[in-house]
Amino acid sequence: MDFFPGPLDPAAGEMLIAVEYDRGAPFIHLLRIRTEAEGGGSELLWCCELVHCCGLIRQLGWSNAGSCVFGDAFGCFYLLDFRGRQCRLLKHYKRDSGDVQGTVRRDGGALMVLFERHDDFFLQELSLQPDAEGFASPAIELDLYDDDCFGGGFDYRDENEPCFELSCRQRLYPGPGNSLILHCVDKEYDSESGSRVHFQYLLRIDLAERGPRYRVYPLATPPQDWHPEREAIAICAELGLAALPILMPAEATEGGVALGIEWVDLDSGNRSVPVWVRRYPHFGDEKSATGVLQSLSISLLYPDEQLLWLGWEDGSLRCVGLDGSLKSPLLQAPGQLLRAGPSLLFDCRYSLARSAVPEAVDTQLEQSAGLKMQVHDWRHNWQPSPQQQWLLNRLGRNCIRVDDLDDPSERLAALMQLQQLTLDCAALRRDRTIALLFEDGRQQWNEARFFEQAARQVEAHPVMARVLDNFSEYANSEGCMGEDYKPPLADCALQLGLQDAFFLPVIRRYLFALDNDHDGFFVGEGDGLYQLQCRHEQDARWQEFFESQPYYECYEEDWEE
């Protein structure tokens, strides 16, 4: 479960985006945060599915038309128009994880995509304008070793300075004037000391008529093995500032370390005097110093209020003024800070917490305080309409529609559709999941209900067998998962197997096609195999099937115990 700030609409009130990953592909829910007078909780406004995304997704920015861009680690980017309730695939690069990054340009007109191809790096612009839908600029190759394009900060041509390299694992942000900023933490081998030397810098990329222009701004030396998340660094293109964490060494704090923030001017590269925001009196070695930096999980910069909000993994947060003053004590909250707007909003995994924004007052480093919180499940006070519930049920599932599920001939027609679909099981996958939903105009059936009803029809049995054989022949069947912790098509296999021992060879082929680490439906007392045994144990064909199925040794060990 992930939460992201929603669109700003004063007329609608506070909004939030909730992302679920329950059935493979991410599900997007647009929520309005209900007021206390409305009973608190959230109201579902809209939902959709990012069908082609895999794994976790990130919010990459907002277009100037109010739409939002989400993307995964494999280069699949979607544009979500929350006003028009539309979801559009921008582009799918189909790269390996970590080979592509994207961020929305400062003016909101385009998504800028950095990707790697054959050890070279390219930048491409994907338009977010409604009148330029589908436009993608030619990819521009980025070459840091072009003498005519480099200047400012470090000079890579000086043998006494570090050597800079591009990487899609560096953090990408929009910069001033539609530039791009890469936050880089790197290391190189020092021949004199015989060890790796760590360093960090900001790389600014400006796209001019003559091609890319580069500037590199050196930063404080980081501790070993520090790999910050993107959200821990605050880049404000409007102010031309970056807020980066920095450590005060143990000697200067009489033991332990202090975590500070230093401001970096994104035009000149100048660094400010650090503002110390939190003290760690019991940590002083290199390993714990890395943990101190790593614990800073989010930095939210609000240029209109001239404030920076910092959040830590332990639920602590603090407000800092851009003038270096501490504007709040070290506050204690139950989760990850999401937004500091009309109220403080926190992500508590599957719950949301709210608190009034404390008044900004100058305070001291050591001061701390609690917050009065209101905590609810993220779906608390939901009142979805029948139409919304119908759409929620469809998320993550392949829907097979017929005129009347109560009609046996229509159920057979649904099975024929499924047989055709399983000829290409790859097209049925949502990330790693294959899940089905059967519906007519009045009702929706899950797999368990549908296959239990369909198996009562003798004419359906050979079709169900062909469905299972199609899945068994799928080359990547082991990489698939089903719904509710079952293997894919588990109910089809179980219900078919319960009908007649004649189908046990089909079930055996199906079981061998599964990933044995994710098929709990067929392992354990009361499971599918146990039900098949109770049904066919007296049949002569059962023992041959039982001794040849993939869990035979597991069952033998259980019996011996």
C-alpha positions in Angstrom: 0.0 0.0 0.0 1.3 3.4 -1.0 -0.1 6.9 -0.6 0.7 10.1 -2.6 -0.5 13.7 -2.5 -3.6 14.2 -4.6 -4.6 17.1 -6.9 -5.2 20.5 -5.4 -8.8 21.6 -5.7 -10.0 24.1 -3.1 -13.6 23.4 -4.0 -13.3 19.6 -3.4 -11.1 19.8 -0.3 -8.1 17.7 0.6 -7.5 14.8 -1.8 -5.2 11.8 -1.7 -4.0 9.1 -4.0 -4.0 5.5 -2.6 -2.2 2.7 -4.5 -2.9 -1.0 -3.9 -0.9 -3.9 -5.2 -3.3 -6.7 -4.2 -3.6 -8.4 -7.6 -0.5 -7.6 -9.5 -0.8 -4.3 -11.3 -1.2 -1.2 -9.2 -4.7 0.1 -8.5 -5.2 3.8 -8.2 -7.8 5.3 -5.9 -8.6 9.0 -5.8 -9.8 9.9 -2.4 -11.3 13.0 -0.8 -10.5 13.3 2.9 -13.7 13.7 4.8 -14.0 16.4 7.4 -14.7 15.6 11.1 -18.2 16.9 10.6 -18.6 14.2 7.9 -17.4 11.5 10.2 -13.7 11.5 9.1 -12.2 8.9 6.8 -12.2 9.1 3.0 -14.6 9.2 0.1 -13.8 7.3 -3.1 -14.0 9.6 -6.1 -12.5 7.4 -8.8 -10.4 4.3 -9.4 -8.4 2.8 -12.2 -5.7 0.2 -12.9 -2.2 0.7 -14.4 -2.4 -2.5 -16.3 1.1 -2.7 -17.7 3.0 -1.5 -14.6 5.0 -4.0 -12.6 6.0 -3.7 -8.9 6.0 -0.5 -7.0 5.3 2.8 -8.7 6.3 6.4 -8.1 4.6 9.7 -8.5 6.8 11.7 -11.0 5.0 15.0 -11.1 2.1 17.0 -12.3 1.4 18.4 -15.8 0.3 22.1 -16.3 -3.2 20.8 -17.0 -3.5 19.1 -13.6 -2.8 15.5 -14.6 -0.4 13.3 -12.7 2.4 11.0 -14.0 3.1 7.6 -12.4 5.9 5.2 -13.5 7.5 1.9 -12.5 11.2 0.8 -12.5 10.8 -0.8 -15.9 9.9 2.4 -17.8 6.1 2.1 -17.9 4.6 5.6 -17.6 1.0 6.5 -17.2 -0.8 9.9 -17.3 -3.8 10.2 -15.0 -6.3 12.9 -15.7 -8.2 13.1 -12.4 -10.6 15.8 -13.6 -11.6 13.9 -16.7 -11.4 10.5 -14.9 -9.1 9.1 -17.6 -5.9 7.0 -17.6 -3.6 6.9 -20.5 -0.4 4.9 -21.2 2.3 7.4 -22.2 5.0 4.9 -23.1 6.4 1.5 -22.0 10.2 1.3 -22.5 10.2 -2.4 -21.3 13.7 -2.0 -19.8 15.4 -3.9 -17.0 14.7 -2.5 -13.5 17.0 0.4 -12.8 17.7 1.2 -16.5 15.2 4.1 -16.8 14.0 7.1 -14.8 11.5 9.9 -15.4 10.5 13.2 -13.9 8.0 15.9 -15.0 9.7 19.1 -16.3 9.3 22.2 -14.2 6.8 23.8 -16.6 4.7 20.7 -16.5 4.7 20.4 -20.3 6.6 17.1 -20.6 7.9 14.0 -18.9 11.7 13.8 -19.3 12.9 10.2 -19.4 16.5 9.1 -18.9 17.3 5.6 -20.1 20.3 3.4 -20.7 20.9 1.5 -24.0 24.1 -0.4 -24.8 26.0 1.4 -22.0 25.0 4.8 -23.5 22.5 7.2 -21.9 19.7 9.0 -23.6 17.1 11.7 -22.7 13.7 11.8 -24.3 10.8 14.1 -23.9 7.2 12.7 -23.8 4.6 15.5 -24.2 1.9 15.9 -21.5 -0.1 18.4 -23.5 -3.6 17.4 -24.6 -3.1 18.8 -28.1 0.2 16.8 -28.5 -0.9 13.4 -27.3 1.6 10.6 -28.1 4.4 13.0 -29.1 7.9 11.8 -28.2 11.0 13.8 -29.1 14.0 12.1 -30.7 16.2 10.6 -28.0 19.2 12.8 -27.2 22.5 11.1 -26.3 24.2 12.4 -23.1 28.0 12.5 -23.2 29.8 14.0 -20.2 33.1 13.8 -22.0 32.1 16.4 -24.6 34.5 19.2 -23.8 32.2 21.9 -25.3 29.3 21.0 -23.1 30.9 20.9 -19.7 31.4 23.7 -17.2 30.9 24.7 -13.6 31.8 23.0 -10.3 34.2 20.1 -10.6 36.2 19.7 -13.8 36.3 16.0 -14.8 39.4 16.7 -17.0 41.5 17.5 -13.9 43.2 14.3 -12.8 43.0 15.4 -9.2 39.2 15.5 -9.2 36.7 12.6 -9.3 35.5 11.1 -12.6 31.8 11.5 -13.2 29.5 8.9 -14.7 25.9 8.8 -15.6 23.7 6.2 -14.0 19.9 5.6 -14.1 20.2 4.6 -10.4 21.0 8.2 -9.6 18.0 10.3 -8.4 16.4 12.5 -11.0 14.5 15.8 -10.3 13.2 18.8 -12.2 15.5 21.8 -12.0 15.2 25.5 -12.6 14.5 26.7 -16.2 13.4 23.2 -17.3 16.8 21.8 -16.4 17.2 18.4 -14.9 19.1 17.6 -11.6 20.7 14.3 -10.8 21.7 13.6 -7.2 24.8 11.4 -7.4 26.5 9.3 -4.7 29.5 7.6 -6.1 32.9 6.1 -5.3 36.2 5.5 -7.1 39.3 3.7 -6.3 42.2 5.6 -4.6 45.5 4.0 -5.7 47.5 5.7 -2.8 45.3 4.4 0.0 44.2 1.3 -1.8 40.5 1.9 -0.8 37.3 3.3 -2.3 36.7 7.0 -2.0 33.1 8.1 -1.6 31.8 11.4 -2.9 28.5 13.1 -3.9 27.5 15.9 -6.2 24.6 17.4 -8.1 24.7 17.1 -11.9 22.6 19.8 -13.7 21.6 19.1 -17.3 20.3 22.0 -19.4 19.0 21.3 -22.9 20.0 24.2 -25.2 19.8 24.5 -29.0 23.3 23.3 -29.4 22.7 20.3 -27.2 23.0 19.3 -23.6 25.0 21.5 -21.2 26.4 20.1 -17.9 27.3 21.6 -14.6 28.5 19.6 -11.6 28.2 20.9 -8.0 30.3 19.2 -5.3 28.7 18.3 -2.0 29.9 17.1 1.4 31.6 13.7 1.5 28.9 11.1 2.4 29.4 8.1 4.7 30.1 4.7 3.2 27.1 2.8 1.7 24.6 5.7 1.9 21.9 5.3 -0.8 19.1 7.8 -0.2 15.6 7.4 -1.5 14.4 10.0 -3.9 12.0 11.5 -1.4 14.7 12.2 1.2 16.2 15.0 -1.0 14.1 18.2 -1.6 14.6 20.0 -4.9 12.6 23.2 -5.5 12.9 24.3 -9.1 10.8 27.4 -8.4 13.3 28.7 -5.8 16.4 27.1 -7.5 17.3 25.4 -4.2 18.1 21.9 -3.1 17.9 20.7 0.6 20.4 17.9 1.3 21.1 16.2 4.6 24.6 16.5 6.1 26.3 15.1 9.2 28.2 17.0 11.9 31.1 14.8 13.0 31.2 13.2 16.4 34.1 15.4 17.7 32.0 18.5 17.2 29.0 17.2 19.1 30.8 15.7 22.1 30.1 12.2 21.0 27.4 11.0 18.6 26.4 12.9 15.5 24.0 15.6 14.5 22.0 15.6 11.3 21.7 18.9 9.4 20.4 20.4 6.2 22.5 22.4 3.8 21.0 24.5 1.0 22.5 24.3 -2.4 21.9 27.0 -5.0 21.1 25.2 -8.2 22.3 28.1 -10.4 25.7 28.7 -8.8 26.3 25.5 -6.8 27.0 27.6 -3.6 26.3 25.7 -0.3 25.0 27.3 2.8 26.1 26.9 6.4 24.3 23.7 7.7 21.2 24.0 9.8 21.2 21.3 12.5 17.9 19.7 12.8 18.4 16.5 15.0 21.0 15.2 17.4 21.9 11.5 17.8 24.0 11.4 21.0 24.6 7.7 21.0 25.9 7.2 17.4 29.4 8.0 16.3 30.9 5.3 14.0 30.7 5.2 10.2 28.0 2.5 10.2 25.6 4.3 12.5 26.3 7.6 10.7 25.0 5.9 7.5 21.9 4.8 9.4 21.3 8.3 10.6 21.3 9.6 7.0 19.3 6.7 5.8 16.6 7.2 8.5 15.6 10.6 6.9 12.7 9.3 4.7 11.1 12.4 3.3 11.8 16.1 2.7 8.9 18.3 1.6 9.7 21.9 0.6 6.8 24.4 0.4 8.1 27.6 -1.4 4.9 29.6 -0.7 5.3 29.2 3.1 9.2 29.2 2.9 9.2 26.0 5.0 10.8 22.6 4.8 9.2 19.6 6.5 11.5 16.7 7.4 10.2 13.2 8.3 12.1 10.2 9.7 11.4 6.4 9.6 10.7 6.4 13.4 7.7 8.8 12.9 9.6 11.9 14.0 9.2 15.1 12.0 10.3 18.7 12.2 9.6 22.0 10.4 12.5 24.2 9.3 12.4 27.7 7.8 14.4 28.6 4.7 16.2 31.2 6.8 17.7 28.4 8.9 15.4 28.7 12.0 13.7 25.7 13.5 10.0 26.3 13.3 8.8 23.3 15.4 10.0 21.0 18.1 10.9 17.4 17.1 7.3 16.1 16.8 6.2 12.5 17.3 3.7 11.0 14.8 2.6 7.4 14.1 3.8 7.2 10.5 5.3 8.7 7.4 4.5 12.3 6.6 2.6 12.6 3.3 1.7 16.2 3.2 1.7 19.4 5.2 -1.1 21.4 3.8 -4.5 22.2 5.4 -3.5 19.5 7.9 -0.6 17.1 8.5 -1.4 13.8 6.8 0.5 10.6 7.6 0.8 7.2 6.0 0.5 4.5 8.7 0.7 1.6 6.2 -3.0 0.7 5.8 -4.2 3.6 7.9 -4.2 7.3 7.6 -3.5 9.8 10.4 -4.3 13.5 10.5 -3.3 16.3 12.8 -3.7 20.0 12.8 -0.6 21.9 11.6 1.2 23.3 14.7 1.8 27.0 14.7 5.3 27.8 13.4 7.4 29.1 16.3 11.2 29.4 16.8 12.4 26.6 19.0 15.5 24.8 20.1 17.2 21.7 18.7 16.5 19.5 21.8 12.8 20.3 22.2 10.3 17.7 21.4 6.5 17.4 21.5 3.6 15.1 20.6 0.8 15.6 18.2 -2.9 15.0 18.7 -3.8 12.5 16.0 -6.9 11.1 14.4 -6.1 7.6 12.9 -8.4 5.7 10.6 -8.2 2.8 8.2 -7.7 4.2 4.7 -11.1 3.1 3.7 -12.8 4.3 6.8 -16.3 5.7 6.2 -16.3 4.6 2.5 -19.8 4.7 1.0 -19.2 3.4 -2.6 -22.1 3.4 -5.0 -23.1 0.1 -6.7 -21.3 1.4 -9.9 -18.1 2.1 -7.9 -18.2 -1.3 -6.2 -18.7 -3.0 -9.6 -15.5 -1.2 -10.9 -13.6 -2.0 -7.7 -14.3 -5.7 -8.2 -12.9 -5.6 -11.7 -9.5 -4.1 -10.8 -6.7 -6.6 -11.4 -8.9 -9.2 -13.0 -9.6 -10.3 -16.5 -13.3 -10.0 -17.0 -15.3 -12.5 -19.0 -18.8 -11.3 -19.7 -21.8 -13.3 -20.8 -25.6 -12.5 -20.9 -26.6 -14.7 -17.9 -24.4 -16.6 -15.6 -27.3 -18.6 -14.3 -27.8 -20.1 -17.7 -25.7 -23.3 -18.2 -25.2 -22.5 -21.9 -23.9 -19.1 -21.1 -21.4 -20.6 -18.5 -20.2 -22.9 -21.2 -19.8 -19.8 -23.5 -17.7 -18.2 -20.8 -15.4 -21.2 -20.6 -15.0 -21.1 -24.4 -13.9 -17.5 -24.0 -11.4 -18.5 -21.3 -10.0 -21.3 -23.4 -9.3 -18.9 -26.2 -7.7 -16.4 -23.8 -5.4 -19.0 -22.2 -3.8 -19.6 -25.6 -1.8 -16.5 -24.7 -1.4 -16.6 -20.9 1.2 -13.8 -21.0 -1.6 -11.4 -22.1 -3.7 -12.4 -19.0 -1.0 -11.4 -16.5 -1.1 -8.4 -14.3 2.5 -8.2 -13.3 2.8 -11.8 -12.0 -0.9 -12.4 -11.3 -3.6 -14.1 -13.3 -7.0 -13.5 -11.8 -10.5 -13.8 -13.4 -13.9 -12.3 -12.8 -17.1 -13.6 -14.6 -20.0 -11.2 -14.9 -23.3 -10.5 -16.6 -25.4 -7.4 -16.4 -26.6 -8.2 -12.9 -23.9 -10.1 -11.0 -20.2 -10.8 -10.7 -18.8 -14.3 -9.8 -15.3 -15.0 -8.5 -13.4 -18.0 -9.8 -14.4 -20.3 -6.9 -18.1 -19.7 -7.5 -17.9 -19.9 -11.3 -15.9 -23.1 -11.6 -18.0 -24.9 -8.9 -21.1 -24.2 -11.0 -19.4 -24.9 -14.3 -18.1 -28.3 -13.1 -21.6 -29.6 -12.6 -22.0 -29.6 -16.4 -20.5 -32.6 -18.1 -20.0 -30.8 -21.4 -17.9 -28.2 -19.6 -15.3 -30.8 -18.4 -13.2 -31.1 -21.6 -13.2 -27.3 -22.0 -11.9 -26.9 -18.4 -9.2 -29.5 -19.2 -8.1 -27.6 -22.3 -7.9 -24.4 -20.2 -5.6 -26.2 -17.7 -3.5 -27.7 -20.5 -3.1 -24.3 -22.1 -1.7 -22.9 -18.8 0.5 -25.9 -18.3 2.1 -25.3 -21.7 2.8 -21.6 -20.9 6.6 -21.2 -20.7 6.4 -18.9 -17.7 3.7 -20.6 -15.7 6.0 -20.9 -12.7 6.3 -17.2 -12.5 2.5 -16.7 -12.1 0.4 -16.3 -9.0 -3.3 -16.4 -8.5 -5.8 -14.6 -6.3 -6.2 -15.1 -2.6 -2.9 -16.9 -2.2 -4.0 -19.6 -4.6 -2.1 -20.7 -7.8 -3.6 -19.4 -11.1 -6.7 -21.4 -12.1 -6.6 -23.4 -8.8 -10.4 -23.6 -8.6 -10.6 -24.8 -12.2 -8.1 -27.6 -11.4 -9.8 -28.6 -8.1 -13.3 -28.7 -9.4 -12.4 -30.6 -12.5 -10.3 -33.1 -10.5 -13.2 -33.7 -8.1 -15.5 -34.8 -10.9 -13.7 -37.8 -12.3 -10.4 -39.7 -11.8 -10.1 -39.6 -15.6 -8.8 -36.0 -15.3 -6.0 -36.8 -12.8 -3.3 -36.7 -15.5 -4.5 -33.2 -16.4 -4.2 -32.2 -12.8 -0.7 -33.7 -12.5 0.5 -31.7 -15.6 -1.0 -28.6 -14.0 0.7 -29.2 -10.7 4.1 -29.6 -12.3 3.6 -26.3 -14.1 3.2 -24.4 -10.8 5.9 -22.7 -8.7 6.1 -25.0 -5.7 6.9 -22.1 -3.4 3.6 -20.3 -4.1 1.0 -23.1 -4.3 -0.3 -23.3 -0.7 -3.8 -24.2 -2.0 -2.5 -27.7 -2.8 -0.3 -28.2 0.3 -1.5 -28.9 3.9 -4.3 -30.7 5.5 -7.7 -29.7 4.0 -6.0 -28.5 0.8 -6.8 -29.4 -2.8 -4.8 -32.7 -2.8 -6.5 -33.8 0.4 -9.9 -33.2 -1.2 -8.9 -35.1 -4.3 -7.7 -38.0 -2.1 -11.0 -38.1 -0.2 -12.8 -38.2 -3.5 -10.7 -40.8 -5.4 -8.7 -42.8 -2.9 -10.7 -46.0 -3.7 -10.0 -45.5 -7.4 -7.2 -47.6 -8.9 -5.8 -44.6 -10.7 -5.4 -42.6 -7.5 -2.1 -44.2 -6.2 -0.4 -43.8 -9.6 -1.4 -40.1 -9.6 -0.5 -39.5 -6.0 3.0 -41.0 -6.3 3.8 -39.0 -9.5 2.5 -35.6 -8.4 5.2 -33.0 -7.3 4.3 -33.0 -3.6 4.6 -36.7 -3.0 7.8 -36.5 -0.9 6.4 -33.7 1.2 3.3 -35.7 2.0 5.4 -38.8 2.8 7.4 -36.7 5.4 4.2 -35.4 6.9 2.9 -39.0 7.3 6.1 -40.2 8.9 5.9 -37.4 11.5 
